[in-house]
């Protein structure tokens, strides 16, 4: 919304002079006060994962291969593995092997942040080994 009104203000000022910029700014201010929850830069889950794993970009590649950057399926439920339904979320972490430890750490594998945080923990302790099944995809 802000980008649109800024562009309008620029266009108006270039066509009619700076006096009309004040009018465009009043419109912009009015829109901002009416919409207090305006989203300036929406972030996709892919963007979030890329930023989260900025220091370990291989994990972002793993997320792309394992889940195509999805935490939830079309039904709104946590994404489950196609081969093994115990694999959950963005990083397809296996609940059978990792859920107890995740819970002890205060993490919920069924949430985006819990899934990513546990993946970071796994990577720090085991490297990429937990995701070797999809290595052909992310090791290019």
DRENDO-1510 file (C-alpha; in Angstrom, 1 decimal, always signed):
<recs>
REC; n; res; u; v; w
REC; 1; UNK; +0.0; +0.0; +0.0 .
REC; 2; UNK; +2.8; +2.4; +0.9 .
REC; 3; UNK; +4.7; +1.7; -2.2 .
REC; 4; UNK; +1.6; +2.4; -4.3 .
REC; 5; UNK; +0.9; +5.8; -2.6 .
REC; 6; UNK; +4.6; +6.7; -2.8 .
REC; 7; UNK; +4.6; +5.9; -6.5 .
REC; 8; UNK; +1.4; +8.0; -6.9 .
REC; 9; UNK; +3.0; +10.9; -5.1 .
REC; 10; UNK; +6.0; +10.7; -7.3 .
REC; 11; UNK; +3.9; +10.5; -10.4 .
REC; 12; UNK; +1.7; +13.5; -9.3 .
REC; 13; UNK; +4.8; +15.6; -8.4 .
REC; 14; UNK; +6.4; +14.9; -11.7 .
REC; 15; UNK; +3.3; +15.8; -13.7 .
REC; 16; UNK; +1.9; +18.7; -11.7 .
REC; 17; UNK; +4.6; +19.9; -9.4 .
REC; 18; UNK; +5.4; +19.6; -5.7 .
REC; 19; UNK; +2.3; +21.3; -4.4 .
REC; 20; UNK; +0.2; +18.2; -5.2 .
REC; 21; UNK; +2.7; +16.0; -3.3 .
REC; 22; UNK; +1.2; +17.4; -0.1 .
REC; 23; UNK; -2.2; +16.2; -1.2 .
REC; 24; UNK; -0.9; +12.8; -2.1 .
REC; 25; UNK; +0.8; +12.6; +1.3 .
REC; 26; UNK; -2.5; +13.5; +3.1 .
REC; 27; UNK; -4.1; +10.6; +1.2 .
REC; 28; UNK; -1.2; +8.3; +2.2 .
REC; 29; UNK; -1.5; +9.4; +5.9 .
REC; 30; UNK; -5.3; +8.8; +5.8 .
REC; 31; UNK; -4.9; +5.3; +4.4 .
REC; 32; UNK; -2.3; +4.5; +7.0 .
REC; 33; UNK; -4.5; +5.6; +9.9 .
REC; 34; UNK; -7.4; +3.6; +8.5 .
REC; 35; UNK; -5.3; +0.5; +8.0 .
REC; 36; UNK; -3.2; +0.0; +11.1 .
REC; 37; UNK; -2.2; -3.5; +10.1 .
REC; 38; UNK; -0.8; -2.8; +6.7 .
REC; 39; UNK; +1.7; -5.3; +5.5 .
REC; 40; UNK; +4.6; -3.5; +3.9 .
REC; 41; UNK; +6.9; -6.4; +2.9 .
REC; 42; UNK; +5.1; -9.7; +3.1 .
REC; 43; UNK; +7.5; -12.6; +3.7 .
REC; 44; UNK; +7.0; -16.0; +2.2 .
REC; 45; UNK; +7.9; -19.1; +4.1 .
REC; 46; UNK; +10.7; -19.7; +1.6 .
REC; 47; UNK; +12.1; -16.2; +2.4 .
REC; 48; UNK; +11.8; -17.0; +6.1 .
REC; 49; UNK; +13.7; -20.3; +5.8 .
REC; 50; UNK; +16.4; -18.7; +3.7 .
REC; 51; UNK; +16.9; -16.0; +6.3 .
REC; 52; UNK; +16.7; -18.5; +9.2 .
REC; 53; UNK; +19.5; -20.6; +7.6 .
REC; 54; UNK; +21.5; -17.7; +6.3 .
REC; 55; UNK; +24.6; -19.0; +8.0 .
REC; 56; UNK; +23.9; -22.6; +7.0 .
REC; 57; UNK; +22.5; -22.3; +3.5 .
REC; 58; UNK; +22.7; -26.1; +2.9 .
REC; 59; UNK; +19.7; -26.4; +5.3 .
REC; 60; UNK; +17.6; -24.1; +3.2 .
REC; 61; UNK; +18.4; -26.3; +0.2 .
REC; 62; UNK; +17.4; -29.3; +2.3 .
REC; 63; UNK; +14.1; -27.6; +3.2 .
REC; 64; UNK; +13.4; -27.0; -0.5 .
REC; 65; UNK; +14.0; -30.7; -1.3 .
REC; 66; UNK; +12.3; -32.2; +1.7 .
REC; 67; UNK; +9.1; -30.1; +1.7 .
REC; 68; UNK; +9.3; -27.5; -1.1 .
REC; 69; UNK; +9.3; -25.0; +1.8 .
REC; 70; UNK; +6.0; -26.2; +3.2 .
REC; 71; UNK; +5.1; -26.8; +6.9 .
REC; 72; UNK; +1.5; -27.6; +6.3 .
REC; 73; UNK; -0.4; -29.6; +3.7 .
REC; 74; UNK; -3.4; -28.4; +1.7 .
REC; 75; UNK; -5.7; -29.8; +4.5 .
REC; 76; UNK; -4.1; -27.4; +7.0 .
REC; 77; UNK; -2.4; -30.3; +8.9 .
REC; 78; UNK; +1.3; -30.5; +9.4 .
REC; 79; UNK; +3.0; -31.9; +6.3 .
REC; 80; UNK; +3.9; -35.6; +6.6 .
REC; 81; UNK; +6.4; -37.6; +4.6 .
REC; 82; UNK; +5.2; -39.5; +1.6 .
REC; 83; UNK; +7.5; -42.4; +2.3 .
REC; 84; UNK; +7.4; -42.2; +6.1 .
REC; 85; UNK; +4.5; -40.5; +7.8 .
REC; 86; UNK; +6.6; -40.0; +10.9 .
REC; 87; UNK; +8.6; -37.3; +9.0 .
REC; 88; UNK; +7.1; -33.9; +9.7 .
REC; 89; UNK; +7.2; -30.3; +8.6 .
REC; 90; UNK; +9.6; -28.2; +6.6 .
REC; 91; UNK; +12.6; -30.3; +7.4 .
REC; 92; UNK; +10.8; -33.7; +7.4 .
REC; 93; UNK; +12.2; -34.5; +10.9 .
REC; 94; UNK; +11.2; -38.0; +12.0 .
REC; 95; UNK; +9.1; -37.9; +15.1 .
REC; 96; UNK; +9.9; -41.5; +16.0 .
REC; 97; UNK; +13.6; -40.7; +16.5 .
REC; 98; UNK; +13.5; -37.0; +17.4 .
REC; 99; UNK; +10.2; -36.0; +19.1 .
REC; 100; UNK; +11.3; -36.8; +22.7 .
REC; 101; UNK; +14.5; -34.8; +22.4 .
REC; 102; UNK; +12.7; -31.9; +20.7 .
REC; 103; UNK; +10.2; -31.8; +23.5 .
REC; 104; UNK; +13.0; -31.9; +26.1 .
REC; 105; UNK; +14.5; -28.9; +24.3 .
REC; 106; UNK; +11.1; -27.1; +24.4 .
REC; 107; UNK; +10.5; -27.4; +20.7 .
REC; 108; UNK; +7.5; -28.5; +18.8 .
REC; 109; UNK; +8.3; -30.2; +15.5 .
REC; 110; UNK; +4.8; -29.3; +14.2 .
REC; 111; UNK; +5.5; -25.6; +14.3 .
REC; 112; UNK; +7.7; -23.7; +11.8 .
REC; 113; UNK; +10.1; -22.4; +14.4 .
REC; 114; UNK; +10.3; -25.6; +16.3 .
REC; 115; UNK; +11.0; -27.6; +13.2 .
REC; 116; UNK; +13.7; -25.2; +12.0 .
REC; 117; UNK; +15.3; -24.9; +15.4 .
REC; 118; UNK; +15.5; -28.7; +15.8 .
REC; 119; UNK; +16.9; -29.0; +12.3 .
REC; 120; UNK; +19.7; -26.5; +13.2 .
REC; 121; UNK; +20.4; -28.6; +16.3 .
REC; 122; UNK; +20.5; -31.8; +14.2 .
REC; 123; UNK; +22.9; -30.2; +11.7 .
REC; 124; UNK; +25.2; -29.0; +14.5 .
REC; 125; UNK; +25.4; -32.5; +16.0 .
REC; 126; UNK; +25.2; -34.7; +12.9 .
REC; 127; UNK; +25.8; -32.5; +9.8 .
REC; 128; UNK; +23.6; -33.3; +6.8 .
REC; 129; UNK; +23.4; -37.1; +7.6 .
REC; 130; UNK; +19.8; -37.0; +8.8 .
REC; 131; UNK; +18.8; -35.8; +5.3 .
REC; 132; UNK; +20.9; -38.2; +3.2 .
REC; 133; UNK; +17.8; -39.8; +1.6 .
REC; 134; UNK; +17.3; -36.5; -0.3 .
REC; 135; UNK; +21.0; -35.8; -0.9 .
REC; 136; UNK; +20.7; -36.1; -4.7 .
REC; 137; UNK; +18.4; -33.1; -4.6 .
REC; 138; UNK; +20.2; -30.7; -2.3 .
REC; 139; UNK; +23.8; -31.6; -3.0 .
REC; 140; UNK; +23.8; -30.2; -6.5 .
</recs>
